Amino acid sequence: MAPTKAVVADDHLALPAGGKNTPLTNTIPISTAQTDIHGLEIWEGTLPIIDLGGLHGPCRSDTIKQLGHACQHYGGFMLKNHGISERLLNGIMSKAREFFHLPEEERMKLYSPDPTSLIRLATGFKDDNQNVFVSRESLKFHCHPVENYVNLWPTNPPSYREVVSEYCVAVKRAEITLLEAVFEGLGMERKSIDQILDNHGQYASLNYYPTCDKSNLGLTFGLRGHTDPTILTMLLPDEVPGLEILQDGDWVPVKPIPNTLIVHVGDVLQGLSNCRYKSLLHRVIVNSEKERLSIASYCYPSNDTQMGPPKELIDDDHPLIYKDYTYEEFYTTMWKQRLPDAARLDSFKVSAA
């Protein structure tokens, strides 16, 4: 598929939520990976491959540097050896497939147009202004701490709550390990790291992209171009391609790797890093042959967390770009402006930036 020029729209506005040694989970084919000038292994010319297991041994400092390069130059990466078992990855994907194959009247019991709902089913919609259809069905729900929300989740399909709970806890564990390393690589002090991670939340979505008639492919998206209003997004895709990222003005497809997560830098991390790291602009396309599934875990700080860059990230070479603001202020402004990308942060720039 040839890359196409960027189209960005406003259909991805998300809702905020109030490690041990990791075993090998997959092996990346050598023939499909290259090495860039920073020594990063790049998957088919798109995103770097980061081994989370490298944080638990003598390679920790090198792995932290790799994370920094990936966040700075690519806005995301493929994460292997994340400690989530293949059994659990297959289990959550299976439950998502079972849920979206339930009768429509069963799924629609969870439908809500209210983005503040603690759990809701969102469906596709027509954008009459741009004459395009966004074809995605998504079950969105809070999930950290699990015990506060699990009773709101569906009981059909069977074992849904058990499998989804186990996955959310496992991906949160990997997320914390990853975030601490990312913040350490930025040079943040421990108290700054603890402030951001204190009482932070987790929000997840199971996403279903149905097949599309060939005659409508040119007017149909799974999701239009957007960045995520998160610290990080941890995405588990199935084997069907569909995710595309913006590189040098072109949309480039990201081929999935089995048992590997795709991690996006979000707008919040862009702000916290004083623009050292840039959030990843991405979209989803549909196809006429196979349905596609993905599971996303979104990491947010608590509402009262100060989001301005910590003082240790400000110096003569890195002047202050964003003023102090809370995540609640960011979230409120985001919904008022309904911007689809990191331009959400422009309201919080200092006057001289």
GUDO-257351 format. One record per residue (C-alpha): residue number from 1; x, y, z; residue in one letter. Coordinates in steps of 0.05 Angstrom, whole numbers, plus 32768, in hexadecimal, padded with zeros to 4 digits. Each point is the difference from the previous one (the first is absolute). Last residue first. Layout:
N
+-----+------+------+------+--------+
| num |    x |    y |    z | residu |
+-----+------+------+------+--------+
| NUM |    X |    Y |    Z |      A |
...
+-----+------+------+------+--------+
END
This chain:
353
+-----+------+------+------+--------+
| num |    x |    y |    z | residu |
+-----+------+------+------+--------+
| 353 | 808E | 825C | 81CF |      A |
| 352 | 8005 | 8047 | 801D |      A |
| 351 | 7FB7 | 8001 | 8018 |      S |
| 350 | 8006 | 7FBF | 8026 |      V |
| 349 | 7FDC | 7FC6 | 7FDF |      K |
| 348 | 7FC2 | 7FE4 | 8023 |      F |
| 347 | 7FCC | 800F | 7FCB |      S |
| 346 | 802E | 7FE0 | 7FCC |      D |
| 345 | 7FFB | 7FBC | 8022 |      L |
| 344 | 7FC1 | 7FEC | 7FDB |      R |
| 343 | 802A | 800B | 7FC1 |      A |
| 342 | 8018 | 7FBA | 8011 |      A |
| 341 | 7FC9 | 7FE1 | 7FD6 |      D |
| 340 | 7FB6 | 7FF9 | 7FF2 |      P |
| 339 | 7FE7 | 8044 | 801A |      L |
| 338 | 7FBC | 8000 | 8021 |      R |
| 337 | 800B | 8046 | 801C |      Q |
| 336 | 7FD1 | 7FF9 | 803B |      K |
| 335 | 8010 | 7FB7 | 800B |      W |
| 334 | 804B | 800C | 8000 |      M |
| 333 | 7FF9 | 803D | 802E |      T |
| 332 | 7FDE | 7FD6 | 8035 |      T |
| 331 | 8034 | 7FC9 | 7FFB |      Y |
| 330 | 803B | 8030 | 8003 |      F |
| 329 | 7FE2 | 8024 | 803C |      E |
| 328 | 7FF4 | 7FBD | 8023 |      E |
| 327 | 8047 | 7FEB | 7FF0 |      Y |
| 326 | 8018 | 803C | 8027 |      T |
| 325 | 8026 | 803C | 7FE4 |      Y |
| 324 | 8046 | 801D | 8007 |      D |
| 323 | 801B | 8024 | 7FC3 |      K |
| 322 | 8018 | 7FDD | 7FC2 |      Y |
| 321 | 803C | 8012 | 7FD5 |      I |
| 320 | 8036 | 800E | 8034 |      L |
| 319 | 8045 | 8008 | 7FE1 |      P |
| 318 | 8027 | 7FC1 | 7FEE |      H |
| 317 | 8048 | 8013 | 7FEE |      D |
| 316 | 8004 | 8034 | 8036 |      D |
| 315 | 7FE0 | 7FD1 | 8033 |      D |
| 314 | 7FBC | 7FE2 | 8011 |      I |
| 313 | 7FF8 | 7FB4 | 800A |      L |
| 312 | 8013 | 8003 | 804A |      E |
| 311 | 7FC8 | 8032 | 800B |      K |
| 310 | 7FCB | 7FCB | 7FF2 |      P |
| 309 | 7FD8 | 800E | 7FC0 |      P |
| 308 | 7FBA | 8019 | 800C |      G |
| 307 | 7FCC | 7FCA | 800D |      M |
| 306 | 7FF0 | 800A | 804A |      Q |
| 305 | 7FD7 | 7FC4 | 8015 |      T |
| 304 | 7FBB | 8014 | 801C |      D |
| 303 | 7FD8 | 7FD5 | 7FCF |      N |
| 302 | 8029 | 7FC1 | 800B |      S |
| 301 | 8031 | 7FEC | 7FCA |      P |
| 300 | 7FE9 | 7FD9 | 7FC3 |      Y |
| 299 | 8016 | 7FBE | 7FE0 |      C |
| 298 | 7FD7 | 7FE4 | 7FC7 |      Y |
| 297 | 7FFB | 7FB5 | 7FF3 |      S |
| 296 | 7FEB | 7FED | 7FBA |      A |
| 295 | 7FE6 | 7FBE | 7FE6 |      I |
| 294 | 7FFD | 7FF4 | 7FB5 |      S |
| 293 | 7FD3 | 7FDB | 7FCF |      L |
| 292 | 7FFB | 7FFD | 7FB4 |      R |
| 291 | 7FCD | 7FE3 | 7FD1 |      E |
| 290 | 801B | 7FE1 | 7FC1 |      K |
| 289 | 7FF5 | 8009 | 7FB5 |      E |
| 288 | 7FE7 | 8045 | 7FED |      S |
| 287 | 8032 | 8028 | 8028 |      N |
| 286 | 8000 | 8036 | 8036 |      V |
| 285 | 8031 | 8038 | 8010 |      I |
| 284 | 8017 | 8016 | 8044 |      V |
| 283 | 8023 | 8041 | 8011 |      R |
| 282 | 803F | 801A | 8020 |      H |
| 281 | 8024 | 803F | 8018 |      L |
| 280 | 8030 | 7FEB | 8038 |      L |
| 279 | 800C | 8032 | 8038 |      S |
| 278 | 8042 | 8024 | 7FFE |      K |
| 277 | 8038 | 7FF7 | 8033 |      Y |
| 276 | 8031 | 8038 | 8012 |      R |
| 275 | 7FC2 | 802D | 7FFF |      C |
| 274 | 8007 | 8017 | 8048 |      N |
| 273 | 8002 | 7FB7 | 8015 |      S |
| 272 | 7FC0 | 8009 | 8029 |      L |
| 271 | 7FDC | 801F | 7FC5 |      G |
| 270 | 8013 | 7FCA | 7FCF |      Q |
| 269 | 7FF1 | 7FCC | 8035 |      L |
| 268 | 7FB9 | 801C | 8007 |      V |
| 267 | 7FF7 | 8001 | 7FB5 |      D |
| 266 | 800C | 7FB5 | 7FFA |      G |
| 265 | 803C | 7FD7 | 7FEC |      V |
| 264 | 7FE4 | 7FC1 | 7FE0 |      H |
| 263 | 8015 | 7FB8 | 8012 |      V |
| 262 | 7FF2 | 7FC6 | 7FD1 |      I |
| 261 | 7FFE | 7FBE | 8025 |      L |
| 260 | 8020 | 7FBF | 7FE8 |      T |
| 259 | 7FE5 | 7FBA | 8004 |      N |
| 258 | 8001 | 7FF8 | 7FB4 |      P |
| 257 | 801D | 803C | 7FDB |      I |
| 256 | 7FCE | 802E | 7FDE |      P |
| 255 | 8011 | 8024 | 7FBF |      K |
| 254 | 8000 | 804B | 8008 |      V |
| 253 | 7FE6 | 8023 | 7FC1 |      P |
| 252 | 801E | 8044 | 7FEC |      V |
| 251 | 7FD7 | 803F | 7FF8 |      W |
| 250 | 802B | 8035 | 7FE0 |      D |
| 249 | 8017 | 8045 | 8017 |      G |
| 248 | 8045 | 7FEB | 8017 |      D |
| 247 | 7FE4 | 7FC6 | 8029 |      Q |
| 246 | 7FB7 | 7FFD | 8015 |      L |
| 245 | 7FEC | 7FBE | 801D |      I |
| 244 | 7FD1 | 7FCB | 7FE5 |      E |
| 243 | 7FDB | 7FC8 | 8024 |      L |
| 242 | 7FD8 | 7FD2 | 7FD3 |      G |
| 241 | 8024 | 7FBD | 7FFB |      P |
| 240 | 7FDC | 7FC1 | 8017 |      V |
| 239 | 8027 | 7FD4 | 8031 |      E |
| 238 | 7FDD | 801B | 803E |      D |
| 237 | 8016 | 8041 | 8020 |      P |
| 236 | 8014 | 800B | 8049 |      L |
| 235 | 8009 | 804B | 800D |      L |
| 234 | 8021 | 8020 | 803D |      M |
| 233 | 7FF2 | 804B | 8001 |      T |
| 232 | 802E | 802D | 8027 |      L |
| 231 | 7FF8 | 8041 | 8026 |      I |
| 230 | 7FBC | 800B | 7FE1 |      T |
| 229 | 7FD9 | 8030 | 7FD2 |      P |
| 228 | 800C | 7FD1 | 7FC5 |      D |
| 227 | 8014 | 801D | 7FBC |      T |
| 226 | 7FD0 | 8000 | 7FC5 |      H |
| 225 | 7FF7 | 7FEF | 7FB7 |      G |
| 224 | 7FBC | 7FE0 | 7FF1 |      R |
| 223 | 7FEA | 7FBF | 801F |      L |
| 222 | 7FE6 | 7FC3 | 7FDC |      G |
| 221 | 7FF8 | 802A | 7FC2 |      F |
| 220 | 7FCD | 7FFE | 7FC7 |      T |
| 219 | 7FF8 | 802C | 7FC2 |      L |
| 218 | 8033 | 7FDF | 7FD2 |      G |
| 217 | 7FED | 7FBB | 8019 |      L |
| 216 | 7FB7 | 8008 | 7FEC |      N |
| 215 | 7FFF | 7FDA | 7FBE |      S |
| 214 | 802B | 7FC9 | 801E |      K |
| 213 | 7FCB | 7FF1 | 8035 |      D |
| 212 | 801E | 8007 | 8045 |      C |
| 211 | 8014 | 7FCB | 8031 |      T |
| 210 | 7FF1 | 800D | 8049 |      P |
| 209 | 8030 | 8025 | 802E |      Y |
| 208 | 7FF8 | 7FEC | 8049 |      Y |
| 207 | 8022 | 8022 | 803A |      N |
| 206 | 8004 | 7FEA | 8049 |      L |
| 205 | 8010 | 803E | 8028 |      S |
| 204 | 8025 | 800E | 8040 |      A |
| 203 | 8007 | 8036 | 8034 |      Y |
| 202 | 8035 | 8000 | 8036 |      Q |
| 201 | 800A | 8032 | 8037 |      G |
| 200 | 8035 | 8025 | 8027 |      H |
| 199 | 7FFC | 8002 | 804B |      N |
| 198 | 8049 | 8013 | 8007 |      D |
| 197 | 8026 | 7FF4 | 7FBF |      L |
| 196 | 800B | 8049 | 7FF0 |      I |
| 195 | 8014 | 8014 | 8047 |      Q |
| 194 | 802D | 7FC3 | 8007 |      D |
| 193 | 8027 | 8012 | 7FC1 |      I |
| 192 | 800A | 8048 | 8017 |      S |
| 191 | 8017 | 7FE8 | 8045 |      K |
| 190 | 8031 | 7FD0 | 7FDF |      R |
| 189 | 8022 | 8036 | 7FD8 |      E |
| 188 | 7FF6 | 8002 | 7FB5 |      M |
| 187 | 803C | 7FF5 | 7FD3 |      G |
| 186 | 7FD8 | 7FF1 | 7FC2 |      L |
| 185 | 801A | 7FB9 | 8002 |      G |
| 184 | 7FE5 | 7FF8 | 8046 |      E |
| 183 | 7FBB | 8015 | 7FE7 |      F |
| 182 | 8002 | 7FCC | 7FC9 |      V |
| 181 | 8019 | 7FCA | 802F |      A |
| 180 | 7FCA | 800F | 8034 |      E |
| 179 | 7FCC | 8000 | 7FC9 |      L |
| 178 | 8015 | 7FBC | 7FE5 |      L |
| 177 | 7FFD | 7FDC | 8042 |      T |
| 176 | 7FBE | 8021 | 800F |      I |
| 175 | 7FE4 | 7FEC | 7FBC |      E |
| 174 | 8016 | 7FB8 | 8007 |      A |
| 173 | 7FDA | 7FFA | 8041 |      R |
| 172 | 7FC4 | 8023 | 7FE2 |      K |
| 171 | 8001 | 7FCE | 7FC6 |      V |
| 170 | 7FFD | 7FC6 | 8032 |      A |
| 169 | 7FC8 | 801F | 802A |      V |
| 168 | 7FD6 | 800F | 7FC2 |      C |
| 167 | 800C | 7FBA | 7FE5 |      Y |
| 166 | 7FEA | 7FDC | 803F |      E |
| 165 | 7FC2 | 802C | 8006 |      S |
| 164 | 7FEE | 7FF4 | 7FB7 |      V |
| 163 | 8005 | 7FB4 | 8009 |      V |
| 162 | 7FD7 | 7FFD | 8040 |      E |
| 161 | 7FCB | 8032 | 7FEA |      R |
| 160 | 7FF4 | 7FDE | 7FBD |      Y |
| 159 | 7FFB | 7FBB | 801F |      S |
| 158 | 7FBF | 7FF3 | 7FDA |      P |
| 157 | 7FF0 | 8030 | 7FC7 |      P |
| 156 | 7FD7 | 801F | 801E |      N |
| 155 | 800C | 8017 | 8048 |      T |
| 154 | 8009 | 8048 | 7FE9 |      P |
| 153 | 802A | 8031 | 8029 |      W |
| 152 | 7FE5 | 802C | 8037 |      L |
| 151 | 8014 | 7FCF | 8037 |      N |
| 150 | 8048 | 8005 | 7FE8 |      V |
| 149 | 8005 | 804B | 8010 |      Y |
| 148 | 801C | 800C | 8045 |      N |
| 147 | 8021 | 7FBB | 8006 |      E |
| 146 | 8029 | 800E | 7FC1 |      V |
| 145 | 8025 | 803B | 801D |      P |
| 144 | 8006 | 8015 | 7FCB |      H |
| 143 | 7FD0 | 7FE8 | 7FC9 |      C |
| 142 | 7FD5 | 8037 | 7FE3 |      H |
| 141 | 7FD8 | 7FEC | 7FC3 |      F |
| 140 | 7FF8 | 8008 | 7FB5 |      K |
| 139 | 7FDF | 7FCC | 7FD3 |      L |
| 138 | 800E | 8017 | 7FB8 |      S |
| 137 | 7FDC | 7FF7 | 7FBE |      E |
| 136 | 8026 | 801F | 7FC6 |      R |
| 135 | 7FEC | 8018 | 7FBB |      S |
| 134 | 800B | 804B | 7FFA |      V |
| 133 | 7FDA | 8015 | 7FC2 |      F |
| 132 | 8017 | 8038 | 7FD3 |      V |
| 131 | 7FDC | 803B | 7FE0 |      N |
| 130 | 802E | 8034 | 8020 |      Q |
| 129 | 7FC8 | 802B | 801C |      N |
| 128 | 7FCF | 7FC6 | 8002 |      D |
| 127 | 802B | 7FD8 | 8030 |      D |
| 126 | 7FDB | 7FBE | 8005 |      K |
| 125 | 8006 | 7FD6 | 803F |      F |
| 124 | 801A | 7FBE | 801B |      G |
| 123 | 7FED | 7FE7 | 8045 |      T |
| 122 | 8015 | 800D | 8048 |      A |
| 121 | 7FF0 | 7FCE | 8036 |      L |
| 120 | 8006 | 801C | 8046 |      R |
| 119 | 8020 | 7FF5 | 8043 |      I |
| 118 | 800F | 8034 | 8035 |      L |
| 117 | 7FD4 | 8031 | 7FDA |      S |
| 116 | 8020 | 8045 | 7FF8 |      T |
| 115 | 7FFE | 7FFB | 7FB3 |      P |
| 114 | 7FB3 | 7FFE | 8002 |      D |
| 113 | 7FE5 | 7FE4 | 7FBE |      P |
| 112 | 7FF3 | 7FBD | 8023 |      S |
| 111 | 7FFA | 7FB9 | 7FE6 |      Y |
| 110 | 8009 | 7FC8 | 8033 |      L |
| 109 | 7FBE | 7FDE | 7FF2 |      K |
| 108 | 8014 | 8008 | 7FB7 |      M |
| 107 | 802C | 7FC3 | 8004 |      R |
| 106 | 7FC6 | 7FD2 | 800F |      E |
| 105 | 7FD2 | 801F | 7FCB |      E |
| 104 | 8038 | 7FF8 | 7FCD |      E |
| 103 | 8006 | 7FB6 | 800B |      P |
| 102 | 8044 | 7FEC | 801C |      L |
| 101 | 8039 | 7FFE | 7FCD |      H |
| 100 | 801F | 803F | 801D |      F |
|  99 | 8005 | 7FDF | 8045 |      F |
|  98 | 801C | 7FBE | 7FE6 |      E |
|  97 | 8036 | 8025 | 7FD9 |      R |
|  96 | 8013 | 8028 | 803E |      A |
|  95 | 8001 | 7FC0 | 802A |      K |
|  94 | 802F | 7FDF | 7FCE |      S |
|  93 | 802F | 803C | 7FFE |      M |
|  92 | 8003 | 8000 | 804C |      I |
|  91 | 8010 | 7FB5 | 8001 |      G |
|  90 | 8034 | 8002 | 7FC9 |      N |
|  89 | 8027 | 8035 | 8026 |      L |
|  88 | 7FF6 | 7FD9 | 8040 |      L |
|  87 | 801B | 7FBF | 7FE5 |      R |
|  86 | 8039 | 8025 | 7FDE |      E |
|  85 | 8014 | 8017 | 8045 |      S |
|  84 | 8009 | 804A | 8011 |      I |
|  83 | 8047 | 800B | 8018 |      G |
|  82 | 8011 | 8038 | 7FCF |      H |
|  81 | 8033 | 7FD8 | 7FD9 |      N |
|  80 | 7FF2 | 802A | 7FC3 |      K |
|  79 | 7FEA | 8049 | 7FF9 |      L |
|  78 | 7FF8 | 801F | 7FBB |      M |
|  77 | 800F | 804A | 8002 |      F |
|  76 | 7FE3 | 8046 | 8004 |      G |
|  75 | 800A | 804A | 7FF2 |      G |
|  74 | 8037 | 7FF0 | 7FCD |      Y |
|  73 | 803B | 802E | 800D |      H |
|  72 | 7FF7 | 8015 | 8049 |      Q |
|  71 | 7FD9 | 7FC5 | 801B |      C |
|  70 | 802C | 7FCD | 7FDD |      A |
|  69 | 8041 | 8024 | 8013 |      H |
|  68 | 7FEA | 8003 | 8049 |      G |
|  67 | 7FEC | 7FB6 | 8001 |      L |
|  66 | 8043 | 7FED | 7FE2 |      Q |
|  65 | 8023 | 8028 | 8036 |      K |
|  64 | 7FD8 | 7FDB | 8035 |      I |
|  63 | 8013 | 7FBE | 7FDF |      T |
|  62 | 804A | 8012 | 8002 |      D |
|  61 | 7FFB | 8011 | 804A |      S |
|  60 | 7FDC | 7FBF | 8010 |      R |
|  59 | 802E | 7FD2 | 7FD9 |      C |
|  58 | 801F | 7FE1 | 803F |      P |
|  57 | 7FBD | 7FE3 | 8015 |      G |
|  56 | 7FB5 | 800C | 8008 |      H |
|  55 | 7FF5 | 803B | 7FD1 |      L |
|  54 | 8015 | 7FD5 | 7FC4 |      G |
|  53 | 7FC1 | 7FD6 | 8009 |      G |
|  52 | 7FD9 | 803A | 7FE3 |      L |
|  51 | 8020 | 7FF2 | 7FBC |      D |
|  50 | 7FF2 | 803B | 7FD3 |      I |
|  49 | 7FF4 | 7FFA | 7FB5 |      I |
|  48 | 8002 | 8042 | 7FDB |      P |
|  47 | 7FC6 | 8016 | 7FD3 |      L |
|  46 | 7FF5 | 8005 | 7FB4 |      T |
|  45 | 8037 | 7FE9 | 7FD0 |      G |
|  44 | 7FEC | 7FB7 | 8003 |      E |
|  43 | 800A | 7FFD | 804B |      W |
|  42 | 803B | 802B | 8015 |      I |
|  41 | 8036 | 7FE5 | 802F |      E |
|  40 | 801D | 803D | 8022 |      L |
|  39 | 804A | 800D | 7FFB |      G |
|  38 | 7FF6 | 804B | 8001 |      H |
|  37 | 8012 | 8006 | 7FB6 |      I |
|  36 | 7FC9 | 7FCE | 7FEE |      D |
|  35 | 8003 | 7FB3 | 7FFF |      T |
|  34 | 7FD4 | 7FD5 | 7FD3 |      Q |
|  33 | 7FCB | 7FCB | 800F |      A |
|  32 | 7FDB | 7FD4 | 7FCE |      T |
|  31 | 8037 | 7FCE | 7FF3 |      S |
|  30 | 8010 | 7FF6 | 8049 |      I |
|  29 | 7FBB | 7FE4 | 8010 |      P |
|  28 | 7FEC | 8019 | 8046 |      I |
|  27 | 7FFE | 7FCA | 8036 |      T |
|  26 | 7FC6 | 7FFE | 8031 |      N |
|  25 | 7FEB | 7FFC | 8048 |      T |
|  24 | 8042 | 7FFA | 8026 |      L |
|  23 | 7FF2 | 8003 | 804A |      P |
|  22 | 7FFC | 8041 | 8026 |      T |
|  21 | 8025 | 8008 | 8043 |      N |
|  20 | 7FD1 | 8020 | 8031 |      K |
|  19 | 7FE6 | 8040 | 8000 |      G |
|  18 | 7E96 | 8123 | 8003 |      G |
|  17 | 8008 | 7FE3 | 7FBC |      A |
|  16 | 8004 | 8030 | 7FC5 |      P |
|  15 | 7FCF | 7FFE | 7FC5 |      L |
|  14 | 8017 | 7FFF | 7FB8 |      A |
|  13 | 7FF5 | 802F | 7FC5 |      L |
|  12 | 800C | 7FDB | 7FBF |      H |
|  11 | 7FCE | 8017 | 7FCA |      D |
|  10 | 801E | 8044 | 7FF0 |      D |
|   9 | 8020 | 7FFC | 7FBB |      A |
|   8 | 8044 | 7FFC | 7FDF |      V |
|   7 | 800E | 7FED | 7FB8 |      V |
|   6 | 8049 | 7FF4 | 7FF0 |      A |
|   5 | 8019 | 7FED | 7FBB |      K |
|   4 | 8000 | 7FB8 | 7FE9 |      T |
|   3 | 8033 | 7FC9 | 8008 |      P |
|   2 | 7FFE | 7FC9 | 7FCA |      A |
|   1 | 7FE3 | 7FBD | 8014 |      M |
+-----+------+------+------+--------+
END
